[in-house]
């Protein structure tokens, strides 16, 4: 079932009216008793171990299994409850297909020990890797001109998938295919763009927005659709028009990560294609402004929960992380009430919160936790 917020208030339909196995069995027995009475003029009396009772139970089980099958097939045809291959077939009606896994890319620097009087070529397909594996190769031919000491060029992971994303600058530092005079290699920024096969929630989100794409990217939803079409690891989008004919796109990547300059440039180029946007629109991708906040509180556990105090402390730690993830969304006001609720849900008896305070966040701003101080106050009377 989909977890996207747009469908949260859409009711989940039961095609069998939520009937249970017991209700199915009772219905079958009632019909059997009615027909028996009509044919014989007598009331049906059956014992629990009667052969007819056992047959009715068996028939009820088979009927209920058939009903369950029909219910599952019916729900597979609704966007909220469709998953897997059924979702693939459903969104095909909108001209959508599930995005395949993608290969990460990153800018790699090929460095000479010293400048030379001649040109040093870096052939297309040259392989580099990080310690322990994760191979990348250059996409295009590059060269270091006379007098220069390095050249930057884009390398792409040899294998698709999310595991090749997030490799920090300097970690892809092994030259697999030797090149004369090249003394060292390293990536100058973090690798991005490596994606696993698109998950159900992302595909459902695109299907929900898909009707907007039947217009060019003029409506807000249409621009959002095309942003999510560009990369399935975009988790948050805000579209504004700060001045006539200018479209500003603010977006956040999976895990609350801000897009880097390369990603903003790639999205700008993608959206600016004349088959996506009105010709009069100028598209700019803007890094959201981060709004810092701190977390500071002391909490106590009731002495009745003494035996599970260690588990509760672990749950409180997890609750703080969960709150930070929840809070890191474009335009979401900083809400200390939500933090208190999560801490209480984790099992704390009492919470004394000193930060954060209520802060209004603009729709293109992104909350960021700047630091946290969590103090366990001990056990106290219930």
C-alpha positions as CSV (number, residue, x, y, z in Angstrom):
1,X,0.0,0.0,0.0
2,X,1.2,3.5,-0.8
3,X,2.6,5.7,1.9
4,X,2.5,9.0,0.0
5,X,0.9,11.9,1.8
6,X,-1.4,12.8,-1.2
7,X,-3.3,9.6,-0.8
8,X,-3.4,9.5,3.1
9,X,-7.0,10.6,3.2
10,X,-8.2,8.3,0.4
11,X,-10.1,5.5,1.9
12,X,-8.9,1.9,1.5
13,X,-11.6,0.0,-0.4
14,X,-12.5,-3.6,0.6
15,X,-14.2,-5.4,-2.2
16,X,-15.6,-8.0,0.2
17,X,-16.8,-5.5,2.8
18,X,-14.1,-6.6,5.2
19,X,-15.8,-10.0,5.8
20,X,-13.9,-12.4,8.0
21,X,-13.6,-16.2,7.7
22,X,-16.1,-16.6,10.6
23,X,-18.6,-14.4,9.0
24,X,-18.3,-16.3,5.7
25,X,-18.8,-19.6,7.5
26,X,-21.9,-18.2,9.4
27,X,-23.4,-16.9,6.1
28,X,-22.9,-20.3,4.4
29,X,-24.5,-22.1,7.4
30,X,-27.4,-19.7,7.4
31,X,-28.1,-20.3,3.6
32,X,-27.8,-24.0,4.0
33,X,-30.3,-24.0,6.9
34,X,-32.7,-21.8,4.9
35,X,-32.7,-24.1,1.9
36,X,-33.0,-27.2,4.2
37,X,-36.0,-25.6,5.9
38,X,-37.7,-24.8,2.6
39,X,-37.2,-28.3,1.2
40,X,-38.1,-30.3,4.4
41,X,-40.2,-28.0,6.5
42,X,-37.9,-28.8,9.4
43,X,-35.2,-26.8,11.3
44,X,-31.7,-27.9,10.7
45,X,-29.8,-29.3,13.7
46,X,-26.1,-29.9,13.3
47,X,-23.5,-30.9,15.8
48,X,-19.9,-29.5,15.8
49,X,-18.5,-32.9,14.7
50,X,-21.3,-33.6,12.2
51,X,-20.0,-34.5,8.7
52,X,-22.1,-31.7,7.2
53,X,-20.7,-29.2,9.6
54,X,-17.2,-30.2,8.6
55,X,-18.1,-29.9,4.9
56,X,-19.6,-26.5,5.5
57,X,-16.4,-25.4,7.2
58,X,-14.3,-26.7,4.3
59,X,-16.6,-24.9,1.7
60,X,-16.4,-21.7,3.7
61,X,-12.6,-21.8,3.8
62,X,-12.4,-22.3,0.0
63,X,-15.0,-19.5,-0.6
64,X,-13.1,-17.2,1.7
65,X,-9.8,-17.8,-0.1
66,X,-11.6,-17.0,-3.4
67,X,-12.9,-13.8,-1.8
68,X,-9.5,-12.8,-0.6
69,X,-8.1,-13.4,-4.1
70,X,-10.9,-11.1,-5.6
71,X,-10.2,-8.5,-2.9
72,X,-6.4,-8.4,-3.6
73,X,-7.0,-8.2,-7.4
74,X,-9.5,-5.4,-6.9
75,X,-7.1,-3.4,-4.7
76,X,-4.4,-3.9,-7.2
77,X,-6.4,-1.8,-9.6
78,X,-6.4,1.2,-7.3
79,X,-3.5,3.6,-7.0
80,X,-3.5,3.7,-3.2
81,X,-3.2,-0.1,-2.8
82,X,-1.5,-1.3,-5.9
83,X,2.1,-2.6,-5.6
84,X,4.7,-4.4,-7.6
85,X,3.9,-5.7,-11.0
86,X,0.2,-4.7,-10.6
87,X,1.3,-1.1,-10.1
88,X,3.5,-1.3,-13.2
89,X,0.5,-2.4,-15.2
90,X,-1.7,0.3,-13.6
91,X,0.6,3.3,-14.3
92,X,1.1,2.1,-17.9
93,X,-2.4,3.6,-18.5
94,X,-0.7,7.0,-17.9
95,X,2.2,6.2,-20.1
96,X,4.5,5.7,-17.1
97,X,7.1,2.9,-16.5
98,X,9.1,2.2,-13.4
99,X,12.5,3.8,-13.6
100,X,15.5,1.4,-13.9
101,X,18.5,1.5,-11.6
102,X,21.0,4.3,-12.6
103,X,24.7,4.7,-12.4
104,X,26.4,7.2,-10.1
105,X,28.6,9.9,-11.6
106,X,31.2,12.2,-10.1
107,X,33.9,14.7,-11.2
108,X,37.4,13.0,-11.2
109,X,40.7,14.9,-11.2
110,X,43.7,13.4,-13.1
111,X,46.8,15.0,-11.7
112,X,50.4,15.2,-13.0
113,X,53.4,15.3,-10.8
114,X,54.5,18.5,-12.6
115,X,53.5,20.5,-15.7
116,X,54.7,19.2,-19.0
117,X,55.5,20.8,-22.4
118,X,53.2,18.3,-24.3
119,X,49.6,17.2,-24.0
120,X,48.7,14.3,-21.8
121,X,45.7,12.3,-22.9
122,X,43.1,10.6,-20.7
123,X,41.3,8.1,-22.9
124,X,37.6,7.6,-22.6
125,X,36.8,4.5,-20.6
126,X,39.8,4.9,-18.2
127,X,39.0,3.1,-15.0
128,X,39.4,4.4,-11.4
129,X,38.2,3.0,-8.2
130,X,38.0,3.5,-4.4
131,X,39.8,1.3,-1.9
132,X,38.0,-2.0,-1.7
133,X,36.2,-1.8,-5.0
134,X,33.5,0.4,-6.7
135,X,34.9,0.9,-10.1
136,X,34.2,4.1,-12.2
137,X,35.2,4.9,-15.8
138,X,35.6,8.1,-17.7
139,X,32.8,8.9,-20.1
140,X,34.7,11.1,-22.6
141,X,38.2,11.7,-23.8
142,X,40.0,14.4,-21.8
143,X,43.5,15.9,-21.9
144,X,45.8,17.9,-19.8
145,X,47.2,20.8,-22.0
146,X,50.8,21.9,-21.9
147,X,51.6,23.9,-18.8
148,X,48.6,22.6,-16.8
149,X,48.9,20.0,-14.0
150,X,45.4,18.4,-14.0
151,X,42.1,17.9,-15.8
152,X,38.7,17.3,-14.3
153,X,36.3,14.9,-16.1
154,X,33.2,13.0,-15.3
155,X,33.4,9.3,-14.4
156,X,30.5,6.9,-14.1
157,X,30.1,3.9,-11.9
158,X,30.4,0.6,-13.8
159,X,27.5,-0.9,-11.8
160,X,24.1,0.7,-11.4
161,X,22.6,1.1,-7.9
162,X,22.5,3.4,-4.8
163,X,25.7,1.9,-3.3
164,X,27.9,3.9,-5.7
165,X,26.4,7.2,-4.5
166,X,27.7,9.0,-1.4
167,X,31.3,8.3,-2.0
168,X,33.1,11.2,-0.4
169,X,35.5,13.5,-2.1
170,X,39.0,12.0,-2.3
171,X,37.9,8.4,-1.9
172,X,38.0,7.3,-5.6
173,X,41.8,7.6,-5.7
174,X,43.1,4.5,-7.4
175,X,44.0,4.5,-11.1
176,X,43.2,1.1,-12.5
177,X,44.4,1.7,-16.1
178,X,47.8,3.3,-15.9
179,X,48.4,6.5,-17.9
180,X,51.9,7.8,-18.4
181,X,52.8,10.8,-16.3
182,X,49.6,10.7,-14.2
183,X,50.7,10.8,-10.6
184,X,47.4,10.6,-8.8
185,X,43.6,10.7,-9.2
186,X,40.8,11.6,-6.9
187,X,37.1,12.7,-7.0
188,X,36.7,16.3,-6.3
189,X,33.1,16.0,-4.9
190,X,30.7,13.4,-3.6
191,X,29.3,10.8,-6.1
192,X,25.6,11.2,-6.8
193,X,22.9,9.8,-9.1
194,X,23.3,6.1,-8.3
195,X,19.8,4.7,-7.8
196,X,18.2,1.4,-7.3
197,X,15.1,0.4,-9.2
198,X,12.4,2.9,-8.4
199,X,10.3,1.8,-5.4
200,X,6.5,1.7,-5.3
201,X,6.0,5.0,-3.3
202,X,8.1,7.0,-5.9
203,X,6.2,5.5,-8.8
204,X,2.9,6.1,-7.1
205,X,3.8,9.7,-6.5
206,X,4.6,10.2,-10.2
207,X,1.4,8.5,-11.2
208,X,-0.6,10.8,-8.9
209,X,1.1,13.9,-10.5
210,X,1.1,12.5,-14.1
211,X,-2.2,14.2,-15.3
212,X,-0.4,17.5,-14.9
213,X,2.2,16.6,-17.5
214,X,-0.5,16.5,-20.2
215,X,0.0,20.3,-20.2
216,X,3.5,21.7,-20.8
217,X,5.3,22.5,-17.5
218,X,3.3,25.6,-16.7
219,X,1.2,24.5,-13.7
220,X,3.0,24.0,-10.4
221,X,2.2,20.3,-10.3
222,X,3.5,19.8,-13.9
223,X,6.9,21.2,-12.9
224,X,6.9,19.1,-9.8
225,X,6.1,16.0,-11.9
226,X,9.1,16.6,-14.2
227,X,11.4,17.2,-11.3
228,X,10.5,13.8,-9.9
229,X,10.7,12.3,-13.3
230,X,14.3,13.5,-13.5
231,X,15.5,11.5,-10.5
232,X,13.4,9.2,-8.2
233,X,15.6,10.1,-5.2
234,X,14.1,13.7,-5.1
235,X,12.0,13.6,-1.9
236,X,10.8,17.2,-1.6
237,X,10.0,19.9,-4.1
238,X,8.8,23.5,-4.0
239,X,8.0,25.5,-7.1
240,X,7.8,29.3,-7.0
241,X,7.8,32.2,-9.5
242,X,9.7,35.1,-7.9
243,X,9.1,37.3,-10.9
244,X,7.1,37.0,-14.2
245,X,8.4,34.2,-16.5
246,X,10.9,33.0,-13.9
247,X,10.4,29.6,-12.4
248,X,12.5,28.8,-9.2
249,X,12.8,25.1,-8.3
250,X,13.8,24.2,-4.7
251,X,14.4,20.5,-4.1
252,X,15.8,18.1,-1.5
253,X,17.4,14.7,-2.1
254,X,16.8,11.5,-0.3
255,X,17.8,11.5,3.4
256,X,17.3,15.3,3.6
257,X,20.5,16.0,1.6
258,X,20.8,19.3,-0.2
259,X,21.5,19.0,-4.0
260,X,25.0,19.9,-5.0
261,X,25.9,22.3,-7.8
262,X,26.2,19.5,-10.4
263,X,22.7,18.2,-9.6
264,X,21.2,21.7,-9.8
265,X,22.8,22.3,-13.2
266,X,21.6,18.9,-14.4
267,X,18.1,19.5,-13.3
268,X,18.1,23.0,-14.8
269,X,19.2,21.6,-18.2
270,X,16.6,18.8,-18.0
271,X,13.7,21.1,-17.2
272,X,14.8,23.8,-19.6
273,X,14.2,21.5,-22.6
274,X,11.8,23.2,-25.0
275,X,9.5,20.1,-25.0
276,X,9.0,20.5,-21.2
277,X,8.6,24.2,-20.4
278,X,6.8,27.1,-22.0
279,X,9.3,29.0,-24.2
280,X,8.8,32.2,-22.1
281,X,9.8,30.5,-18.8
282,X,13.3,30.8,-17.4
283,X,14.0,27.9,-15.0
284,X,16.5,28.3,-12.2
285,X,17.3,25.6,-9.5
286,X,18.0,27.2,-6.2
287,X,19.5,25.7,-3.1
288,X,17.0,26.0,-0.2
289,X,18.0,28.2,2.7
290,X,18.5,26.2,5.9
291,X,16.9,27.3,9.1
292,X,19.0,26.0,12.1
293,X,17.4,24.8,15.3
294,X,18.8,23.0,18.4
295,X,17.4,20.2,20.4
296,X,17.8,20.3,24.2
297,X,15.8,18.5,26.8
298,X,15.8,16.4,29.9
299,X,13.6,13.4,30.3
300,X,12.6,11.0,33.1
301,X,11.4,7.5,33.2
302,X,8.7,6.2,35.6
303,X,10.0,3.9,38.3
304,X,7.4,1.4,37.2
305,X,9.4,1.0,34.0
306,X,12.7,0.4,35.8
307,X,13.3,-3.0,34.1
308,X,12.9,-1.5,30.6
309,X,14.7,1.7,31.3
310,X,17.6,0.8,29.0
311,X,15.2,0.0,26.1
312,X,13.3,3.2,26.7
313,X,16.5,5.3,26.5
314,X,17.4,3.6,23.2
315,X,13.9,4.4,21.9
316,X,14.2,8.1,23.0
317,X,17.5,8.3,21.0
318,X,15.7,6.8,18.0
319,X,12.8,9.2,18.6
320,X,15.1,12.2,18.3
321,X,16.5,11.0,15.0
322,X,12.9,10.3,13.8
323,X,12.0,13.9,14.7
324,X,14.9,15.3,12.8
325,X,13.9,13.3,9.7
326,X,10.3,14.4,10.1
327,X,11.3,18.1,10.6
328,X,13.6,18.2,7.5
329,X,11.0,19.1,4.9
330,X,10.7,22.3,2.9
331,X,8.4,24.8,4.5
332,X,7.7,22.7,7.6
333,X,7.5,25.0,10.7
334,X,9.7,23.9,13.5
335,X,7.3,22.2,15.9
336,X,8.5,21.3,19.5
337,X,5.2,19.6,20.2
338,X,6.0,16.9,17.7
339,X,9.3,16.2,19.4
340,X,7.6,15.9,22.9
341,X,5.0,13.5,21.4
342,X,7.7,11.3,20.0
343,X,9.7,11.2,23.2
344,X,6.5,10.4,25.2
345,X,5.6,7.7,22.7
346,X,9.1,6.2,23.2
347,X,8.2,5.6,26.9
348,X,9.5,8.7,28.8
349,X,7.3,9.7,31.7
350,X,8.1,13.4,31.7
351,X,10.0,15.8,29.3
352,X,11.5,19.2,30.1
353,X,12.2,20.8,26.8
354,X,14.3,23.9,26.4
355,X,14.8,23.8,22.6
356,X,13.7,24.0,19.9
357,X,11.2,26.9,20.1
358,X,8.3,27.4,17.6
359,X,9.8,28.8,14.4
360,X,7.9,29.7,11.3
361,X,9.7,28.3,8.2
362,X,9.2,29.8,4.7
363,X,8.0,27.4,2.1
364,X,11.4,27.4,0.3
365,X,13.4,27.1,3.5
366,X,14.6,23.8,5.0
367,X,15.0,23.1,8.8
368,X,18.3,21.8,9.9
369,X,19.3,20.5,13.4
370,X,22.4,22.3,14.4
371,X,23.0,20.4,17.6
372,X,21.4,18.3,20.3
373,X,21.8,17.9,24.0
374,X,19.7,15.0,25.5
375,X,19.9,14.4,29.2
376,X,18.5,11.5,31.0
377,X,17.2,12.7,34.4
378,X,16.7,9.2,35.9
379,X,13.8,7.4,37.4
380,X,11.0,9.1,39.3
381,X,7.7,8.2,40.9
382,X,4.8,7.4,38.6
